[in-house]
Amino acid sequence: MRLETPLLQTPSLLITDDDRDFRETLRGVFEPRGFRTLLAADGEEALKIVESEPVHLLLLDMHMPRLTGLETIRRVKAVRSILPCILLSARLDETLAHEAEVAHAFSVLSKPVRFSDLTGMVSRAMRQTYNWPR
């Protein structure tokens, strides 16, 4: 489903991972590509941000303390069903891929992830959801 919205000038990307260095690395990848980046260390923190800030895309790790990435997606979709969520997992298998599909994740990528794959998927999600041109 595509939202017909005014052109996004600076979309917000919420990066959720319990690895601080990985979050900061992704910030360095996406800010030069025109994103305002928000960072969360776990799913509960991500939920608070989604409820209080404009977020256009959620990028999150599967294996985190308190809430897994999949649990976070399920809760986020209950309040912001249109929000595209890309799940990253070091232990991606068919079961997880199926569960992510059922939870309406936009995509699931295996860690370690190539930045070209990740930036390509983020661009695809932004185009399909918001008609963002980049």
Rosetta constraint file for C-alpha pairs under 8 A:
AtomPair CA 1 CA 82 HARMONIC 7.81 0.50
AtomPair CA 1 CA 128 HARMONIC 7.41 0.50
AtomPair CA 1 CA 129 HARMONIC 6.36 0.50
AtomPair CA 2 CA 128 HARMONIC 5.86 0.50
AtomPair CA 2 CA 129 HARMONIC 4.52 0.50
AtomPair CA 2 CA 130 HARMONIC 5.87 0.50
AtomPair CA 2 CA 131 HARMONIC 7.05 0.50
AtomPair CA 3 CA 129 HARMONIC 5.87 0.50
AtomPair CA 3 CA 130 HARMONIC 5.26 0.50
AtomPair CA 3 CA 131 HARMONIC 7.48 0.50
AtomPair CA 4 CA 130 HARMONIC 6.70 0.50
AtomPair CA 4 CA 131 HARMONIC 7.50 0.50
AtomPair CA 5 CA 130 HARMONIC 6.74 0.50
AtomPair CA 7 CA 131 HARMONIC 7.82 0.50
AtomPair CA 7 CA 132 HARMONIC 6.83 0.50
AtomPair CA 8 CA 130 HARMONIC 7.88 0.50
AtomPair CA 8 CA 132 HARMONIC 6.64 0.50
AtomPair CA 10 CA 34 HARMONIC 6.07 0.50
AtomPair CA 10 CA 35 HARMONIC 5.62 0.50
AtomPair CA 10 CA 36 HARMONIC 6.20 0.50
AtomPair CA 11 CA 34 HARMONIC 7.42 0.50
AtomPair CA 11 CA 35 HARMONIC 5.34 0.50
AtomPair CA 11 CA 36 HARMONIC 6.07 0.50
AtomPair CA 11 CA 55 HARMONIC 7.37 0.50
AtomPair CA 11 CA 56 HARMONIC 5.91 0.50
AtomPair CA 12 CA 35 HARMONIC 5.65 0.50
AtomPair CA 12 CA 36 HARMONIC 4.64 0.50
AtomPair CA 12 CA 37 HARMONIC 5.71 0.50
AtomPair CA 12 CA 38 HARMONIC 7.04 0.50
AtomPair CA 12 CA 54 HARMONIC 6.75 0.50
AtomPair CA 12 CA 55 HARMONIC 4.95 0.50
AtomPair CA 12 CA 56 HARMONIC 5.22 0.50
AtomPair CA 12 CA 57 HARMONIC 6.67 0.50
AtomPair CA 13 CA 35 HARMONIC 6.26 0.50
AtomPair CA 13 CA 36 HARMONIC 6.15 0.50
AtomPair CA 13 CA 37 HARMONIC 4.90 0.50
AtomPair CA 13 CA 38 HARMONIC 6.09 0.50
AtomPair CA 13 CA 55 HARMONIC 6.12 0.50
AtomPair CA 13 CA 56 HARMONIC 6.02 0.50
AtomPair CA 13 CA 57 HARMONIC 4.97 0.50
AtomPair CA 13 CA 58 HARMONIC 5.96 0.50
AtomPair CA 13 CA 59 HARMONIC 7.24 0.50
AtomPair CA 14 CA 37 HARMONIC 5.88 0.50
AtomPair CA 14 CA 38 HARMONIC 4.62 0.50
AtomPair CA 14 CA 39 HARMONIC 5.74 0.50
AtomPair CA 14 CA 40 HARMONIC 7.24 0.50
AtomPair CA 14 CA 46 HARMONIC 7.47 0.50
AtomPair CA 14 CA 55 HARMONIC 6.53 0.50
AtomPair CA 14 CA 56 HARMONIC 7.91 0.50
AtomPair CA 14 CA 57 HARMONIC 6.28 0.50
AtomPair CA 14 CA 58 HARMONIC 4.86 0.50
AtomPair CA 14 CA 59 HARMONIC 6.05 0.50
AtomPair CA 15 CA 23 HARMONIC 6.25 0.50
AtomPair CA 15 CA 26 HARMONIC 7.52 0.50
AtomPair CA 15 CA 27 HARMONIC 7.78 0.50
AtomPair CA 15 CA 37 HARMONIC 7.07 0.50
AtomPair CA 15 CA 38 HARMONIC 6.14 0.50
AtomPair CA 15 CA 39 HARMONIC 4.98 0.50
AtomPair CA 15 CA 40 HARMONIC 6.22 0.50
AtomPair CA 15 CA 58 HARMONIC 6.30 0.50
AtomPair CA 15 CA 59 HARMONIC 4.95 0.50
AtomPair CA 15 CA 60 HARMONIC 5.92 0.50
AtomPair CA 16 CA 23 HARMONIC 7.03 0.50
AtomPair CA 16 CA 39 HARMONIC 5.95 0.50
AtomPair CA 16 CA 40 HARMONIC 4.60 0.50
AtomPair CA 16 CA 41 HARMONIC 5.67 0.50
AtomPair CA 16 CA 42 HARMONIC 5.99 0.50
AtomPair CA 16 CA 43 HARMONIC 6.98 0.50
AtomPair CA 16 CA 46 HARMONIC 6.48 0.50
AtomPair CA 16 CA 58 HARMONIC 7.59 0.50
AtomPair CA 16 CA 59 HARMONIC 6.15 0.50
AtomPair CA 16 CA 60 HARMONIC 4.53 0.50
AtomPair CA 16 CA 61 HARMONIC 6.34 0.50
AtomPair CA 17 CA 22 HARMONIC 7.29 0.50
AtomPair CA 17 CA 23 HARMONIC 6.21 0.50
AtomPair CA 17 CA 40 HARMONIC 6.55 0.50
AtomPair CA 17 CA 41 HARMONIC 5.21 0.50
AtomPair CA 17 CA 42 HARMONIC 6.00 0.50
AtomPair CA 17 CA 60 HARMONIC 5.90 0.50
AtomPair CA 17 CA 61 HARMONIC 5.20 0.50
AtomPair CA 17 CA 64 HARMONIC 6.82 0.50
AtomPair CA 18 CA 40 HARMONIC 7.76 0.50
AtomPair CA 18 CA 41 HARMONIC 4.56 0.50
AtomPair CA 18 CA 42 HARMONIC 5.77 0.50
AtomPair CA 18 CA 61 HARMONIC 7.82 0.50
AtomPair CA 18 CA 64 HARMONIC 5.81 0.50
AtomPair CA 18 CA 65 HARMONIC 7.51 0.50
AtomPair CA 19 CA 23 HARMONIC 6.41 0.50
AtomPair CA 19 CA 41 HARMONIC 7.26 0.50
AtomPair CA 20 CA 24 HARMONIC 6.21 0.50
AtomPair CA 20 CA 41 HARMONIC 7.19 0.50
AtomPair CA 21 CA 25 HARMONIC 6.07 0.50
AtomPair CA 22 CA 26 HARMONIC 6.20 0.50
AtomPair CA 23 CA 27 HARMONIC 6.21 0.50
AtomPair CA 23 CA 39 HARMONIC 6.74 0.50
AtomPair CA 24 CA 28 HARMONIC 6.32 0.50
AtomPair CA 25 CA 29 HARMONIC 6.43 0.50
AtomPair CA 26 CA 30 HARMONIC 6.16 0.50
AtomPair CA 27 CA 31 HARMONIC 5.82 0.50
AtomPair CA 27 CA 37 HARMONIC 6.11 0.50
AtomPair CA 28 CA 32 HARMONIC 7.00 0.50
AtomPair CA 29 CA 33 HARMONIC 7.19 0.50
AtomPair CA 29 CA 115 HARMONIC 7.99 0.50
AtomPair CA 30 CA 34 HARMONIC 6.76 0.50
AtomPair CA 30 CA 35 HARMONIC 5.73 0.50
AtomPair CA 30 CA 37 HARMONIC 7.33 0.50
AtomPair CA 30 CA 119 HARMONIC 7.83 0.50
AtomPair CA 31 CA 35 HARMONIC 4.80 0.50
AtomPair CA 31 CA 36 HARMONIC 6.11 0.50
AtomPair CA 31 CA 37 HARMONIC 6.53 0.50
AtomPair CA 39 CA 46 HARMONIC 7.88 0.50
AtomPair CA 40 CA 45 HARMONIC 5.54 0.50
AtomPair CA 40 CA 46 HARMONIC 5.36 0.50
AtomPair CA 41 CA 45 HARMONIC 6.58 0.50
AtomPair CA 41 CA 46 HARMONIC 7.63 0.50
AtomPair CA 42 CA 46 HARMONIC 6.31 0.50
AtomPair CA 42 CA 64 HARMONIC 5.97 0.50
AtomPair CA 42 CA 65 HARMONIC 6.44 0.50
AtomPair CA 42 CA 66 HARMONIC 7.02 0.50
AtomPair CA 42 CA 67 HARMONIC 6.82 0.50
AtomPair CA 42 CA 68 HARMONIC 7.98 0.50
AtomPair CA 43 CA 47 HARMONIC 6.17 0.50
AtomPair CA 43 CA 64 HARMONIC 7.37 0.50
AtomPair CA 43 CA 65 HARMONIC 7.92 0.50
AtomPair CA 43 CA 66 HARMONIC 6.97 0.50
AtomPair CA 43 CA 67 HARMONIC 5.06 0.50
AtomPair CA 43 CA 68 HARMONIC 6.55 0.50
AtomPair CA 43 CA 69 HARMONIC 6.48 0.50
AtomPair CA 43 CA 71 HARMONIC 7.85 0.50
AtomPair CA 43 CA 72 HARMONIC 5.28 0.50
AtomPair CA 44 CA 48 HARMONIC 6.47 0.50
AtomPair CA 44 CA 66 HARMONIC 7.09 0.50
AtomPair CA 44 CA 67 HARMONIC 6.52 0.50
AtomPair CA 44 CA 72 HARMONIC 7.44 0.50
AtomPair CA 45 CA 49 HARMONIC 6.40 0.50
AtomPair CA 46 CA 50 HARMONIC 6.17 0.50
AtomPair CA 46 CA 72 HARMONIC 7.79 0.50
AtomPair CA 47 CA 51 HARMONIC 6.19 0.50
AtomPair CA 47 CA 72 HARMONIC 7.16 0.50
AtomPair CA 47 CA 75 HARMONIC 7.65 0.50
AtomPair CA 47 CA 76 HARMONIC 6.53 0.50
AtomPair CA 48 CA 52 HARMONIC 6.28 0.50
AtomPair CA 49 CA 53 HARMONIC 5.53 0.50
AtomPair CA 50 CA 54 HARMONIC 6.86 0.50
AtomPair CA 50 CA 55 HARMONIC 6.08 0.50
AtomPair CA 50 CA 76 HARMONIC 7.44 0.50
AtomPair CA 55 CA 83 HARMONIC 7.76 0.50
AtomPair CA 56 CA 83 HARMONIC 6.24 0.50
AtomPair CA 56 CA 84 HARMONIC 7.30 0.50
AtomPair CA 56 CA 126 HARMONIC 7.95 0.50
AtomPair CA 57 CA 83 HARMONIC 6.00 0.50
AtomPair CA 57 CA 84 HARMONIC 5.24 0.50
AtomPair CA 57 CA 85 HARMONIC 6.07 0.50
AtomPair CA 57 CA 86 HARMONIC 7.96 0.50
AtomPair CA 57 CA 122 HARMONIC 7.93 0.50
AtomPair CA 57 CA 125 HARMONIC 7.93 0.50
AtomPair CA 57 CA 126 HARMONIC 7.56 0.50
AtomPair CA 58 CA 83 HARMONIC 7.24 0.50
AtomPair CA 58 CA 84 HARMONIC 6.29 0.50
AtomPair CA 58 CA 85 HARMONIC 4.66 0.50
AtomPair CA 58 CA 86 HARMONIC 6.28 0.50
AtomPair CA 59 CA 85 HARMONIC 5.83 0.50
AtomPair CA 59 CA 86 HARMONIC 4.86 0.50
AtomPair CA 59 CA 87 HARMONIC 6.14 0.50
AtomPair CA 59 CA 88 HARMONIC 7.59 0.50
AtomPair CA 60 CA 69 HARMONIC 5.90 0.50
AtomPair CA 60 CA 85 HARMONIC 7.46 0.50
AtomPair CA 60 CA 86 HARMONIC 6.33 0.50
AtomPair CA 60 CA 87 HARMONIC 5.12 0.50
AtomPair CA 60 CA 88 HARMONIC 6.01 0.50
AtomPair CA 61 CA 68 HARMONIC 7.65 0.50
AtomPair CA 61 CA 69 HARMONIC 5.46 0.50
AtomPair CA 61 CA 87 HARMONIC 5.79 0.50
AtomPair CA 61 CA 88 HARMONIC 4.69 0.50
AtomPair CA 61 CA 89 HARMONIC 5.95 0.50
AtomPair CA 62 CA 68 HARMONIC 5.32 0.50
AtomPair CA 62 CA 69 HARMONIC 4.01 0.50
AtomPair CA 62 CA 70 HARMONIC 6.22 0.50
AtomPair CA 62 CA 87 HARMONIC 6.30 0.50
AtomPair CA 62 CA 88 HARMONIC 5.85 0.50
AtomPair CA 62 CA 89 HARMONIC 5.20 0.50
AtomPair CA 63 CA 68 HARMONIC 5.35 0.50
AtomPair CA 63 CA 69 HARMONIC 6.41 0.50
AtomPair CA 63 CA 89 HARMONIC 7.07 0.50
AtomPair CA 64 CA 68 HARMONIC 5.24 0.50
AtomPair CA 64 CA 69 HARMONIC 6.94 0.50
AtomPair CA 67 CA 71 HARMONIC 5.87 0.50
AtomPair CA 67 CA 72 HARMONIC 6.17 0.50
AtomPair CA 68 CA 72 HARMONIC 6.18 0.50
AtomPair CA 69 CA 73 HARMONIC 6.20 0.50
AtomPair CA 69 CA 87 HARMONIC 6.67 0.50
AtomPair CA 70 CA 74 HARMONIC 6.35 0.50
AtomPair CA 70 CA 87 HARMONIC 7.59 0.50
AtomPair CA 70 CA 99 HARMONIC 7.80 0.50
AtomPair CA 70 CA 100 HARMONIC 6.53 0.50
AtomPair CA 70 CA 103 HARMONIC 7.41 0.50
AtomPair CA 71 CA 75 HARMONIC 6.38 0.50
AtomPair CA 72 CA 76 HARMONIC 6.03 0.50
AtomPair CA 73 CA 77 HARMONIC 5.97 0.50
AtomPair CA 73 CA 85 HARMONIC 6.82 0.50
AtomPair CA 73 CA 103 HARMONIC 6.76 0.50
AtomPair CA 73 CA 104 HARMONIC 7.98 0.50
AtomPair CA 73 CA 105 HARMONIC 6.99 0.50
AtomPair CA 74 CA 78 HARMONIC 6.46 0.50
AtomPair CA 74 CA 103 HARMONIC 5.71 0.50
AtomPair CA 75 CA 79 HARMONIC 7.04 0.50
AtomPair CA 76 CA 80 HARMONIC 5.80 0.50
AtomPair CA 76 CA 81 HARMONIC 7.16 0.50
AtomPair CA 76 CA 83 HARMONIC 7.90 0.50
AtomPair CA 77 CA 81 HARMONIC 4.16 0.50
AtomPair CA 77 CA 82 HARMONIC 7.27 0.50
AtomPair CA 77 CA 83 HARMONIC 7.06 0.50
AtomPair CA 77 CA 103 HARMONIC 7.89 0.50
AtomPair CA 77 CA 104 HARMONIC 7.79 0.50
AtomPair CA 82 CA 129 HARMONIC 7.71 0.50
AtomPair CA 84 CA 105 HARMONIC 6.70 0.50
AtomPair CA 84 CA 106 HARMONIC 5.45 0.50
AtomPair CA 84 CA 125 HARMONIC 6.51 0.50
AtomPair CA 84 CA 129 HARMONIC 7.34 0.50
AtomPair CA 85 CA 105 HARMONIC 5.10 0.50
AtomPair CA 85 CA 106 HARMONIC 5.29 0.50
AtomPair CA 85 CA 107 HARMONIC 7.01 0.50
AtomPair CA 86 CA 105 HARMONIC 6.09 0.50
AtomPair CA 86 CA 106 HARMONIC 5.56 0.50
AtomPair CA 86 CA 107 HARMONIC 4.93 0.50
AtomPair CA 86 CA 108 HARMONIC 5.74 0.50
AtomPair CA 86 CA 109 HARMONIC 7.46 0.50
AtomPair CA 86 CA 122 HARMONIC 7.85 0.50
AtomPair CA 87 CA 100 HARMONIC 7.77 0.50
AtomPair CA 87 CA 105 HARMONIC 7.03 0.50
AtomPair CA 87 CA 107 HARMONIC 6.32 0.50
AtomPair CA 87 CA 108 HARMONIC 4.67 0.50
AtomPair CA 87 CA 109 HARMONIC 6.28 0.50
AtomPair CA 88 CA 108 HARMONIC 5.78 0.50
AtomPair CA 88 CA 109 HARMONIC 4.92 0.50
AtomPair CA 88 CA 110 HARMONIC 5.71 0.50
AtomPair CA 88 CA 111 HARMONIC 6.16 0.50
AtomPair CA 88 CA 113 HARMONIC 7.96 0.50
AtomPair CA 89 CA 108 HARMONIC 7.52 0.50
AtomPair CA 89 CA 109 HARMONIC 6.51 0.50
AtomPair CA 89 CA 110 HARMONIC 5.10 0.50
AtomPair CA 89 CA 111 HARMONIC 5.32 0.50
AtomPair CA 90 CA 110 HARMONIC 5.66 0.50
AtomPair CA 90 CA 111 HARMONIC 4.41 0.50
AtomPair CA 90 CA 112 HARMONIC 6.61 0.50
AtomPair CA 91 CA 110 HARMONIC 7.25 0.50
AtomPair CA 91 CA 111 HARMONIC 7.70 0.50
AtomPair CA 92 CA 96 HARMONIC 6.12 0.50
AtomPair CA 92 CA 97 HARMONIC 6.86 0.50
AtomPair CA 92 CA 109 HARMONIC 7.67 0.50
AtomPair CA 92 CA 110 HARMONIC 5.82 0.50
AtomPair CA 93 CA 97 HARMONIC 6.18 0.50
AtomPair CA 94 CA 98 HARMONIC 6.06 0.50
AtomPair CA 95 CA 99 HARMONIC 6.18 0.50
AtomPair CA 96 CA 100 HARMONIC 6.05 0.50
AtomPair CA 97 CA 101 HARMONIC 6.24 0.50
AtomPair CA 97 CA 108 HARMONIC 6.59 0.50
AtomPair CA 98 CA 102 HARMONIC 6.25 0.50
AtomPair CA 99 CA 103 HARMONIC 6.18 0.50
AtomPair CA 100 CA 104 HARMONIC 6.27 0.50
AtomPair CA 100 CA 105 HARMONIC 5.32 0.50
AtomPair CA 100 CA 107 HARMONIC 7.74 0.50
AtomPair CA 100 CA 108 HARMONIC 7.14 0.50
AtomPair CA 101 CA 105 HARMONIC 5.62 0.50
AtomPair CA 101 CA 106 HARMONIC 7.67 0.50
AtomPair CA 101 CA 107 HARMONIC 7.76 0.50
AtomPair CA 106 CA 125 HARMONIC 7.02 0.50
AtomPair CA 107 CA 121 HARMONIC 7.72 0.50
AtomPair CA 109 CA 113 HARMONIC 6.84 0.50
AtomPair CA 109 CA 118 HARMONIC 7.73 0.50
AtomPair CA 113 CA 117 HARMONIC 6.98 0.50
AtomPair CA 113 CA 118 HARMONIC 6.77 0.50
AtomPair CA 114 CA 118 HARMONIC 6.36 0.50
AtomPair CA 115 CA 119 HARMONIC 5.91 0.50
AtomPair CA 116 CA 120 HARMONIC 5.91 0.50
AtomPair CA 117 CA 121 HARMONIC 6.15 0.50
AtomPair CA 118 CA 122 HARMONIC 6.17 0.50
AtomPair CA 119 CA 123 HARMONIC 6.10 0.50
AtomPair CA 120 CA 124 HARMONIC 6.16 0.50
AtomPair CA 121 CA 125 HARMONIC 6.13 0.50
AtomPair CA 122 CA 126 HARMONIC 6.19 0.50
AtomPair CA 123 CA 127 HARMONIC 6.11 0.50
AtomPair CA 123 CA 132 HARMONIC 7.90 0.50
AtomPair CA 123 CA 134 HARMONIC 6.29 0.50
AtomPair CA 124 CA 128 HARMONIC 6.08 0.50
AtomPair CA 125 CA 129 HARMONIC 5.92 0.50
AtomPair CA 126 CA 130 HARMONIC 5.49 0.50
AtomPair CA 126 CA 131 HARMONIC 6.46 0.50
AtomPair CA 126 CA 132 HARMONIC 5.41 0.50
AtomPair CA 127 CA 131 HARMONIC 4.19 0.50
AtomPair CA 127 CA 132 HARMONIC 4.58 0.50
AtomPair CA 127 CA 133 HARMONIC 6.21 0.50
AtomPair CA 127 CA 134 HARMONIC 7.43 0.50
AtomPair CA 128 CA 132 HARMONIC 7.80 0.50
